[in-house]
Amino acid sequence: TAEKMSPTRPCFSVLEAWTPFMKSTREALNNKNIKPLLNTFSQLPGTEDEKQCTLDQAFRGVLQEEIINHSSCENVLAIISLAISGVTEGICTASTPSVLLGDVLECLPLDQCGTIFTFVEKNVATWKSNIFYSAGKNYLLRMCNDLLRRLSKSQHTVLRARIQLFLARLFPLSERSGLNLQSQFNLENVTVFNTNEQESTLGQMHAEDGGEGMDVEEGEMGDDEAPTTCSIPMGYSLYRKFWSLQDYFRNPVQCYEKISWKTFLKYSEEVLAVFKNYKLDDAQASRKKMGELKTGGEHVFLAKFLTSEKLLGLQLRDSNFRRHILLQYLILFQYLKGQVKSKSSNDVLTDEQSLWIEGTTKSVYQLLSENPPEGERFSKMVEHILNTEENWNSWKNEGCPSFVKERTSDTKPMRAVRKRTAPEDFLDFLGKGPNKKILKEKGALTSLWDLCPDNMEACKSDPRGYMPTLEEFFEEAIEQADPESMIENEYKVVNNPNYGWRALRLLARRSPHFFQPTKQQFKSLPEYLENMVLKLAKESPPPSEEIKTGEGEDEEDEGEDEEDNDAVLKGKIEIFANKLGEQWNILAP
């Protein structure tokens, strides 16, 4: 390294800088202050990149020592806080805090990972800032995925949910990696239950009890409840059908197959009939709620159903369990009815299936509203959530466009301009004020105003209403339409949009052909104007010969006969004019 460096630049040795950085990092950790690191960084020679890389390794070295010494989580989090301050001060790379967090969560046991992840959640605004986001987002995503693999799906449900919520807050809503654009299902989520009727204990118990019900043993219910008898008739048939429905909830595409749909229809009608015929009591739900309050109000999170045969009777008496099953039905029905872009063309419901789903959906909402506690409120809340889910599906079908509308450089926000009233002297000058006086101090301008004091009358005067004739306006267009003129189409005036606009206005005022119906269709305005120009050219009279005057002496090519005819014509005109006299205005119309 020293040979490649310039002789005028001091050689930077990583080994020499390692010791000062390690020492200053320990000192900063003890003092909970970053000043020792700033002083060491400014005193050591070398480029900033070289010193930043060395300081990054020093942070990891001190962190390793703390983990080996089984230090408290406070010291570990203090090192990461120092790294965040170091990034802000520019003495270490932006990805260093994310790398340190990954190292910590890999080395610590799961019971301490919750405390570390709490620190990660509190600093979500830091990870989303411009300095940290682009450099550390991939490290944070890898860290969360590694931690999710270590956590149990049944014992660490809360921490797994916190990780998912953190990722949802960290990444933008349009992040493609978290949208499941292909609508893939988690087919690995298999519900395991007893499929062998010979080994079932429900069949034996049902036979012994004569089909009346299943006795509940002591200890299976809450301590505040006495042993009771479940009124729901239990048997292996109901058990098998009930848990077989989870396979359809796991993979809804099966419902588009005829045989699978018949099986799903049969099982669902029987299970929903049990929910409908054996409803829960409000008193029982309120007693259970009071029991939870006595034990501290702790809520139980179940990530996976327990499929023991002995528990099914108790599960069917649990209001929360019923809500889980009924909500699964609503989610399944929404997928079957909804428009999903990734669906196959064969995945279409028949009219009979659609009618059954529509009627069953109403029944499920009715069961939810009758399920205590606060069933009506819970049912309306679920309906609202599923309605918003349809908007989410529509957004995914459209390709997930960004929610941020970027303003182009050309469009600038217009400020509302408040109109101010004109001063009285200016209104008086225009002839609209109370005095209506015309200023005489401005020479040429005042003379213009004196021509007509009333501005409105001046605008209505005849000279201002000038309109050209068709011959005058289309003269140039008629000349260009002549093939002998050899004018290319792109240079003709009919292709000018301004000319076309004025031509249409003039034709509407003076041409009889404008409002005549025609079967001929024109694709463009220039094509229509060329057709009108040809019609006007046929109707216009031939150009008249110029009347020759006495100035024909310069035209040597004219014959004497033409000169005599001009003289005679001139004399006749003079005689006619003298006889007409002042009565010309009668003849003019």
N, C-alpha and C positions, 0 to 999 in steps of 0.2 A: 504493500500500500504506500509506503514511504517513497519508493522509487517512482511511482506514477504521479506523485504530487509535485506541485511547483516548489522549487527551492526557496522562493520568497515566502511561501505559506507554511506556518508551523504544522508539523505532523500531529494528527489526532490519533491517539492510541486509545482503543476501547478499554484495554486492561487498566490503563492509568486513570481513565475517567470513571471506571466501574466503582472503585473504592470510594471516591468522594460522593458519588451519587447514592450509593448504598448508605453511607454515613448520614448524609443530609436527609434521606428519606426516613430513616429511623428517627432522626431528630424532629422532623416535621410531624411524624406520627405521634411522638410523645407530647409535643407542644400543641398538636391539632392546629398547626399553622403552616402555610406553604412558603413562608419567607426564606427558610434555609434552602429550599430547592431553587428559589429564584436567584439567590446569591451565588450558589454553586454553578447554576446554568450560565450566569453572566460572566463568571470568572474563568471558566474552562475554555481552552482554545477549540477551534474546529467550527464547521458549519452547523447551522441549526438542525439540519436533517440528521447529521451524525449524532449530535447531542440528544435529540429527541428519541432516536432509536435506543441509545444507551439508557436513557432515563426510563423508557418503557420496560426494558429488561430489569432495571433496578426495582421498579414497582412489583413486577412478578416475583423477583427474588425475595423481597421483604414479605410479600403475601404468602409465599411458600413457607417461610420461617414461622409465620403466625399460625398457619394451618397445622404444621408439624408439632408446634408447641401447644396445640389445642387451646388457642386463645379464644376469648369470647367473640361473639359476633360483632360487638361494638368496634373492636380493633380492625376487624376485617372490613366493615363498612366505612370506617374512618379512612383506610387506605384507598378505597374506591372514591370517596369524597375528595381526597387529595388529588386523585387522577382527574376528576371532573374539573377541579380548579386549575390543574395543570393544563388541560386542554383550553380552558378559557384564557389563561395567560399565554398560551402559545409555546409551552416548553415540552409538550408531549403530543403524540399523534391523537387524532380524534377517536380512533377505534380502541384506545387503551382501556377506558372504563368498561366497555362491552366485553373485551377479552378477559379482563379480571373477573367480571361477574360469571362468565362461563367457567373459568378455572375454579371459582369458589363453589358453585353449584355442583360441579363434578366431584369435588373432594369431600364436601360436607355430607353428613347423614341426612336422611329425609326429614327428621324432626326439626332440624335447624334450617332447612331450605325454605320453610314458610316464612321465617323471620327475614331472610335475605330477600325473598321475593316481595315482601312488604315494602322494602326499600326501593325495589325496582318499580313497583306500582306508584309510589309517591312521587317518583321523579320522571313520570311519563312525559311531562312537559319538556324536561331536559332532553330526553331521547328524541323528541319530535322537532327540536330546534334545528336550525340550518347547519350548525357546526357538527352535531352528532348524528343526524338522521342518515345522511347518505353514506357515511363511513361505518356506522354501527348497526344499521337495521338488519343486515344479514347475520351478524354475530348474535344479535338478540333473538332472531327467529330460530337459529340453530340451537341456542341455549334453551329456549322454551320447548322445542321439539325433543331435545335430549332429556329434559326434565320430565316431560309427559311420558316418555318411554319407561322411566323408572317408577312412576307413580302407579299405584293400584287403581283400577277402575271402580272397585267397590269400597275401598277404605279411604282413598284420598279424593273423593268426589269434589269437595269444596275447593281444594287447591287446583285441581284440574280446571274447574270452571273459572277460577280467578285468572289462570294463565290464558284461557281462551278470551276472556274479556279484555285482558291487557293487550293481546295481539289485535283485537278489534279496535282498541283505542289508539294503538301505535300506528297501524297502517291505514291508509285512506280507504274509504268505502269502495272505491273502484279498483282496489288491488285484485288482480286476476287470480292470484294464488289462493284466495279465500272465498271465491264465489261459486265454485263447483259448477262451471259453465256447462259441463256435459251431463249434469243431473245424475251423477252416479250414486248408487246406494251402498251403504255399509253392509255388504253381504256377510262379513265376518261376524256380525252380531247375531249369533245363533242362540236361541233359547232352548236349553236342554231340559227335558222332562222325561218321565217314565213312559216309554212307548210299548212296554210289554204288559199286557193285561193279566198274564198269569202271575207276574210278580207284584201286582198291585195289591195294596192293603185296603184300598177304597172298596173294591168289589166284595171282599170278605166282610168288612164292617157294614156295608150297605145291606148285605144279605142277613147278617145277624140282627141288625136293627129293624129289619122288616121294611126298609125304605123310608122310615119316618124322619131320619136326620142323623147327624153325627154329633156325639157327645164331645164336649170341649173339656180337656183336662185342666186341672188346677196348675197355675203358673203360666199357661199360654195366654191368658188375658191379663189385663192390668191388675194391680194389687187392690185397687178400689172397687173391682167388679167381682161379683160372685160367679161361680161356674154356672153356665147356662147351656141350653141345647140349641144348636143352630137349626133354624126352621127351614133352611134351604135343603132340599133332598140331594144328597151327594152320591156320586157314583163315578166309576171310572170313565163312563161314556162322556159325562159332562166335563170331567177333568181333561180328557184327551182333546175334546173339541175346543175347550177354552184356550188351552195353551198352543194348539195348532194354528190358531189365528195369528199368533205372533210372526209366523213365517210370511203371511200375507202383508202384515204391517212392515216387515223388513224388506220385502221385495214386491212392491205393488204391481209390477208388470204382469205378474201371474194372473191378475184379475181379468186381463184381456183374453185369456185362453178359456174356451168353453167349459172344459172339464173342471179346471181349477175354479172357475167362477161358480159353478154349481156347488162345489164343495164349500167354498167361502160363503155362499148364500145360505146353505143349510146350517152351517155352524153358527153364523151370525144371528140368524133368526132364533135359534135356541138360546144362545147366550143373552141376547137382548131381551128375550122373554123372561129369563130369570131376573134380570135387572128390573124389569117392569112389574113383575108379579111380587117380588120380594124387595120392597122399598125399605130404606133405613128410617129410623126414628130420630126426630129432632132432639129428644131428650137424651138419647144415647150419645149423639154427637156432642151435645153441650157438656155432658158428664165427662167425656173424653177430653174435651178442651180444658175443663177445670182441672183435670188430672195433670195435663201438661203445664198449666200455670203453677201447680203446687211443686212440680219437679224443676222449676226454673224456666219453663217455657222453651226448652230446647226442642228444635225441630230435627226430625230424622230424615236424612237424605239417602235414598236408595237408587243406586245407578243401575241395578239389575234386579229383575224379579226373582223372588224365591219360589221355586216350583215344587216344593215338597207337597205330597198329597195331603198331609195332615193340616197344612196351612191354608188350603184353598177356601175352606169354609170361613175361616177368620178373615181372609183377604176380601171375600165377597161382602163381608159386613163392614169393611173399612171404606169410609167415604172418599178418602184420598186415592185409594186403589181404584175405586170405580171411576173416579175422574180421569186417572191415567188411561184406562181402557177406552172410555168414551172419547177422550181427546184424540187417541190414536185413530179411531174411526173417522173423526172429522178431518184429520190431516190426510188420511188415505182417500177420502171422497174428494177433497179439494184437488189432489193430484190427478185423480182419474177424470175429473170434469175439466180441469184447467188446460190451457193452451201452453204446452211446453215445447220449445223449439227443438230439443234433442229427441223428442218422441219419434218412434217409427211410424210410418204411414199406416201400418196395420193395427196400431194401438188406438182403436176407435171403439167407443161404446155404442151398443145398439140402443134402440129406443126403449126397449124393455128394461135394460140395465139403467139407463138414465132415469126412468120413472122410479125404479126401486131406490136408487141412490137419493133422489130428491125427497121421497117420502121418508126414508130412513134417517136422512139428515134432520128433518123436523123432529122425528122421534128422539134422536140423540140429544138435541137441544132441550127437548122437554124433560128427558131424564136428568140432564145436568141441572136444570132449574129446580127439579124436585129433590135433588141430592143435597142434604144438609152438610155443613152449615152455609148460609148465604148462597143458596144455589142459584137464585135468580140473578144476583149480581155477578157471580162467577160465569154464568152462561152468557150474559151480555158482554162481559170482558173478553171471553174466548171468541165470540163472534166478531168483535171489533178487531182483534188481533189477526184473525184469518182474513178479514177484508183488506187489511193493510198488506198482508202477505201476497195478495193478488197484484198489487202495485209493484211489489218486488219482482214477481215473476215476469210481469210485462217489461220491466226495466232490463232484466236479463235476456229476454227474447229480442230486445232491440240492440243487443250487443254491448250493454253496459256503458252508455255514453257518460261522459264526465258531468258531474253536477255543477262544476264551476264554469261559468260563462265568461270567457276571456274577451275583454274589450279590445277591438282593433285600434291601431294607432290613428286611423282616420276619424273615427267617431269619438268625439269629446263631449263630456256632459255640458248641456246648454244651461246657462244661468237664466233664471227668470228675470226679464227686464221689466221694470215697472214703468208704465207710460206716464209721462208728466204732461200736464196741461200747458199749452202754448201760451206765452205771455200776451197780454192784451195788445201791446203795440204791434206785435207781429200779426195778430188776427185783424187788427185795424188796417194794417198794410195790405192784407189779402182781401179786404172788403168784407170780413165776417165779424169784426168786432163791433162794440157798441157805437164807436165813432165813425167807422167806415171811411177813413180818410186815406187819401193817396199821397204818399210822400213825394215831394217835388225836388228833393235835394240830389237825387241820383239821376243824372242826365239821361243816358240811353235807356236805362231800366225804367225810369219813370215814364218815358215816352211810350214804351211798350204797354205799360199799364193804362196809359191815357187812351190807347186805341179803343179799348172797351173796358169800362170800369167793372162791369159784371162778368166775372170769370166764367160762370156757367153758360151765359149767353155766347161768350167767345168760343167755348168748346162746341156749341151747337151750330156755329156759323157754317154756311155752305162750303167755303173753301177748305174747311177742315174735313169735310165728308167726301173727299175725293176718292173715287174708285175707278180703276182703269177698265177699259173695254177688254173683251175677250181677245180681239185681234192684237191689241197692244201687248197684253200680258203674255200671250202664247206665241208671239211672233218668233222669238228665238227658238222655242221648242219646235215650232213647225219647220223652221229652217233645218234644225238638227235631225228631224225625222225624215227629211229627203235623203234617199240613198246616195244621190250625187254629191252630197256634202261630205260623205265618208267620215262621219264623226263616230268614234267608238262609244259603246254603250256606257262605259264607266265615266265618260266625260260629259254626258248629256245632263241638262238641268233637271230633268224629271227625276233623277236619282238623288237630288239634294232634298233632304227631309224638310228644310225650311221652305223651299220652293213648293214642295208637294202640299204642305199645310196651307199656304196662301192660295194655291191653285184650287184646293177643295172649297175653301171659303168663297172664292170668286165664282166657281161653277155653281155653287148652291144659290148664289144671288142672281146670276145672269144667264146660265145655260139651261135650256129646256131638257137636255139629255140627262141631267143629274138625277132627276127623280123618276125617270122612265124605267119600268121594270125590264129586266133582261135576264136571259137564261145563261148568259156567258159568265163564268166564274174567273176571278182574278186572284192570283196567289199573293201579289204584292201591290203596293201603291204605285211604284213606277210603271208596272205593267198596265194598270188601269189608266194612268195618265197618258201613256202612249196611245192607247185606244181612243181616248177622248181627243187627243191632238189630231189624230187622223180624221175623226169626224169633223172637227172644226176646220181642218184644212180643206175638206171637200166643200163645206158650206161657205167659206169665205170667198168674196168676189176677187177676180183677178186684179192685180195692181194697175191702177189708172195711170195713163200717160201724163207726164208732167206738162203743165201748161207753160208754154214758152212765152217769154217776155221779150222786150226789146233788147235784152242783153245777149242775144244770140249771135252777135258779131264775132265772138271768139270761137263759135262752133262752125268751122268751115265745112264740115261734112254734111250739114243740113242743106236740103235743096231749097230752091227759091219758092216752090209751091207751098212748102210748109210755112214759110215766112208770111206768105200772102194770107194763108188760112188763119194764122195767128192774129194778124192785123185785123181781119174782118171780125173774128170772134171778139177781139178786144173792143172794137167799136160798138158791137151789138150789146155787150155788157154795159158799156157806159150809157147807151141810150136807155136800156132797161132800168138801170139804177136811177136815172133822172126821173123817169116816169113813176117809179115806185115811191120814191121820196120818203116821207115820214110814216107811210103805212107798211113798212117792212115787218113790224111786229105782228101784223095780222097774218102775213104769209109765212112767217117763220115756223109755226107749229105744223 
